[in-house]
Amino acid sequence: MPHESRFLDCCDCDQSFPFSIAQQRLYAAMGYDQPKRCPACKRSIEKSRGPVSVVELRSQQQYPLNAVAPRTEN
């Protein structure tokens, strides 16, 4: 899929923000959808959430701590 630099509209503040070719490639490689919020609104939300506890991080892990992740062939 060819990428070209473009501007997206923030769902919170309605301001346009750039979505560079490098960002598009990174998002595609990680399997993410394109961002919905501009960097300023994203930072504001992250700041308002405060620090994440270790318990929250462990509950979000893909594999339990005692499980073995599947191996990938290189």
C-alpha positions in Angstrom: 0.0 0.0 0.0 1.7 3.3 -1.1 1.9 5.9 1.6 1.9 9.6 1.1 2.1 12.3 3.8 -1.3 13.6 4.8 -3.2 15.6 7.4 -5.8 14.1 9.8 -8.4 15.9 11.9 -8.3 15.4 15.7 -11.6 14.0 17.1 -11.3 16.2 20.2 -10.1 19.6 19.1 -10.9 19.4 15.3 -7.4 20.7 14.4 -5.5 19.1 11.5 -2.3 17.4 12.3 0.3 15.7 10.1 0.5 12.0 9.7 3.9 11.4 8.1 4.9 8.6 5.8 7.2 7.3 8.6 4.3 7.3 11.1 2.0 5.6 8.6 4.6 2.8 8.1 5.1 2.4 11.8 1.3 2.2 12.5 0.9 -0.3 9.7 3.8 -2.4 10.9 2.4 -2.4 14.4 -1.2 -3.2 13.2 -2.6 0.1 14.5 -5.3 2.2 13.0 -4.5 5.7 12.1 -4.5 8.1 15.1 -7.7 9.9 16.0 -6.2 12.6 18.2 -3.5 15.1 17.7 -0.3 14.8 19.7 -1.4 17.6 22.1 -4.7 16.0 22.9 -3.1 12.6 23.2 -0.6 14.0 25.7 -3.4 15.7 27.6 -5.3 12.5 28.0 -2.2 10.5 29.0 -1.3 13.2 31.6 -4.9 13.2 33.1 -4.8 9.4 33.5 -1.7 9.6 35.7 0.9 6.8 36.2 -0.1 3.2 35.4 0.4 0.7 38.2 2.3 -2.5 37.8 -0.9 -4.5 38.4 -2.6 -2.7 35.5 0.4 -3.5 33.2 0.4 -7.1 34.2 -3.3 -7.4 33.4 -2.8 -6.0 30.0 0.0 -8.4 29.0 -0.6 -10.7 26.1 0.8 -13.7 27.9 0.5 -14.5 31.6 3.8 -14.2 33.5 4.2 -18.0 33.8 3.3 -18.8 30.2 5.8 -19.2 27.4 5.3 -17.0 24.3 5.2 -18.9 21.0 8.4 -19.0 19.1 8.7 -17.5 15.7 10.8 -18.9 12.9 13.6 -16.6 11.8 
